[in-house]
Amino acid sequence: MAASESTPNPADKDKTMKYMIPFLALFLAACSTGQNYANRMVSISDLGDRPMRMVSEYRIGIGDVMSINVWKNPDLGVTVPVRPDGKISAPLVGDIVVAGLTPEEVAEEITRRLARFVRTPNVAVIMTNLASTAYISRVRVTGAVGQSVSLPYSQGMTILDAVLAAGGPNEFADPENTKLFRRIEGDTVMVPVDLESIMTEGNLAENVALQPGDTITIPEKLF
């Protein structure tokens, strides 16, 4: 006698769905937040119309070195580093807090203090070593590459230059879905990049010039 086929129990089906729904919700949540690190997405073509991001005014940081010159008073001139407490020491004026100020603001403060000792002092502050900008002006490559790197920015550096410096995509990489993250007008934007077409077809339209602070991320393939 042939064995009769078992009829699915509706209660078992309901129980299975009961346990699957939470996992499905977690999966959808993960998918929906995968690109939420950026405020918005722009295309490669949009970047061509945007100028290089420039710092409107330089703020002095710890480790910077400045040269202070007082016109017709060479004895008051000095070249000093910004100490860990954010201060410098200058002749006649003593310690001055300079961290977070612009060079123009420091020159104004030194002028104000020197006015007690020198008639109409003319002070110039020139930054000779911008050590505190080391991380502001770097480019980073992360994800499925030979080695994640943080590179000093150089004028003319492109996406391909940075990726090659990181050892190129590794065997698990999905270069077609590479992402470039950049600060534009106060927002972090994500730019999709087809790195595969750059490396195999020489697609220069995708190989855009980088800017200080850019981050390139190459994801792994979904197997």
C-alpha positions in Angstrom: 0.0 0.0 0.0 1.4 3.4 -1.0 2.2 5.7 1.8 -0.2 8.6 1.9 1.3 12.1 1.5 1.2 14.1 4.7 -1.0 17.2 4.7 0.8 20.4 5.9 -0.5 21.5 9.3 -1.6 25.2 9.1 -0.4 25.7 12.7 3.1 24.7 11.7 3.1 27.2 8.9 2.0 29.9 11.2 4.7 29.0 13.7 7.3 29.1 10.9 6.2 32.6 9.8 6.2 33.7 13.4 10.0 33.0 13.6 10.8 34.2 10.1 9.3 37.7 10.5 11.8 39.0 13.0 14.7 37.8 10.9 13.2 39.4 7.8 12.8 42.7 9.6 16.4 42.6 10.7 17.5 41.9 7.1 15.5 44.7 5.6 16.7 47.1 8.3 20.3 46.2 7.5 19.7 46.7 3.8 18.1 50.1 4.3 20.9 51.4 6.5 23.7 50.2 4.3 24.2 53.6 2.7 23.0 55.9 5.4 26.5 57.0 6.3 26.0 59.8 3.6 23.4 62.5 3.7 22.8 62.1 0.0 24.0 60.5 -3.2 25.4 62.4 -6.3 26.8 61.1 -9.6 30.3 61.2 -10.9 29.1 63.8 -13.5 27.9 66.1 -10.8 31.4 66.4 -9.4 32.8 67.9 -12.6 30.9 71.1 -12.0 32.1 71.6 -8.4 35.2 73.5 -7.5 38.0 72.2 -5.3 36.9 72.4 -1.6 39.0 75.1 0.0 39.4 76.1 3.6 38.0 79.6 3.9 40.3 80.6 6.8 43.1 78.7 8.4 42.8 78.0 12.2 46.0 77.5 14.0 46.5 74.1 15.7 48.9 72.4 18.2 52.2 71.6 16.6 52.0 74.4 14.0 55.0 76.6 13.7 54.7 80.4 13.1 57.1 83.2 12.3 56.3 86.5 14.1 57.9 89.6 12.5 57.7 93.2 13.9 58.6 95.9 11.3 61.7 97.8 12.2 62.1 95.7 15.4 64.0 92.6 14.4 64.8 91.8 18.0 61.1 91.1 18.6 60.9 88.7 15.8 60.7 85.0 16.6 59.8 81.6 15.1 57.9 79.4 17.6 55.9 76.2 17.7 52.4 76.0 19.2 52.8 74.1 22.5 50.4 71.3 23.6 48.6 73.9 25.8 47.8 75.9 22.7 50.1 78.8 23.5 53.2 80.4 22.2 55.7 82.8 23.8 56.8 86.0 22.2 59.2 88.7 23.3 57.7 91.4 25.6 54.2 90.0 25.2 54.7 86.6 27.0 52.4 83.7 26.6 49.5 83.9 24.1 46.8 81.4 23.4 46.8 80.9 19.6 45.2 77.5 19.1 41.9 78.0 17.2 42.7 81.5 16.1 43.6 82.7 12.6 47.1 84.2 11.9 45.4 87.6 11.5 43.8 87.4 14.9 47.1 86.4 16.5 48.8 89.4 14.8 46.1 91.7 16.2 46.6 90.4 19.7 50.4 90.7 19.6 50.0 94.3 18.1 47.6 95.2 21.0 50.1 93.9 23.6 53.2 95.4 22.0 51.5 98.8 21.8 52.5 99.3 25.5 56.2 99.1 24.6 56.5 100.0 20.9 55.0 103.0 19.1 52.5 101.8 16.4 53.8 98.3 16.0 53.3 96.6 12.7 53.1 92.8 13.2 53.0 90.0 10.6 52.4 86.4 11.5 53.4 83.8 8.9 52.7 80.1 9.2 55.8 78.1 8.3 54.7 74.6 9.2 51.1 73.4 9.2 51.6 70.3 11.3 48.1 70.2 12.6 46.6 69.7 9.1 48.2 66.3 8.7 44.9 64.4 9.0 42.6 67.1 7.4 44.5 66.8 4.2 44.6 63.0 3.8 42.8 60.6 1.5 41.7 57.2 2.8 41.0 53.9 1.1 39.1 51.1 3.0 37.3 47.9 2.4 38.3 45.0 0.1 41.8 46.2 -0.8 45.3 44.9 -0.2 45.7 47.1 2.8 43.5 50.0 4.1 45.6 53.2 3.9 45.5 56.9 4.9 47.5 58.8 2.3 48.8 62.4 2.3 46.8 64.3 -0.4 48.7 65.4 -3.5 47.4 67.6 -6.2 46.3 65.6 -9.2 45.7 62.4 -7.2 42.9 60.3 -8.7 40.7 57.4 -7.4 43.0 54.9 -9.3 46.1 56.4 -7.7 44.8 56.0 -4.2 43.4 52.5 -4.8 46.7 51.3 -6.3 48.6 52.8 -3.3 46.3 50.5 -1.1 47.4 47.4 -3.1 44.4 47.4 -5.4 41.2 45.4 -5.0 41.7 42.0 -3.3 40.1 38.7 -4.5 36.9 39.3 -2.5 36.3 42.8 -3.9 33.3 44.1 -5.8 35.0 47.0 -7.6 32.0 47.8 -9.7 30.2 49.0 -6.6 33.0 51.2 -5.2 31.9 54.3 -3.3 33.5 57.7 -2.9 32.5 59.7 0.2 33.1 63.5 0.1 32.1 66.5 2.1 30.2 69.0 -0.1 28.5 72.1 1.3 28.6 70.7 4.9 27.1 67.3 3.9 28.7 64.0 3.4 27.7 62.7 0.0 28.2 59.3 -1.5 29.3 58.9 -5.2 29.0 55.5 -6.9 32.2 54.6 -8.8 32.7 51.8 -11.3 36.3 51.0 -10.4 36.2 47.9 -12.6 35.7 50.0 -15.7 38.6 52.3 -14.7 41.0 49.4 -14.2 40.0 47.1 -17.2 38.7 49.6 -19.7 40.5 52.8 -18.9 37.3 54.7 -18.2 38.7 58.1 -17.3 35.3 59.6 -16.8 35.0 57.5 -13.6 38.6 58.2 -12.5 37.9 61.6 -11.0 40.5 63.7 -9.1 40.3 63.4 -5.4 40.1 66.2 -2.8 41.5 66.4 0.8 39.4 64.4 3.2 37.9 62.0 0.6 37.3 58.3 1.5 37.1 55.5 -1.0 35.4 52.3 0.1 35.5 49.0 -2.0 32.8 46.5 -0.8 33.1 42.7 -0.8 31.1 40.6 -3.3 27.9 39.1 -2.0 28.4 35.3 -2.6 
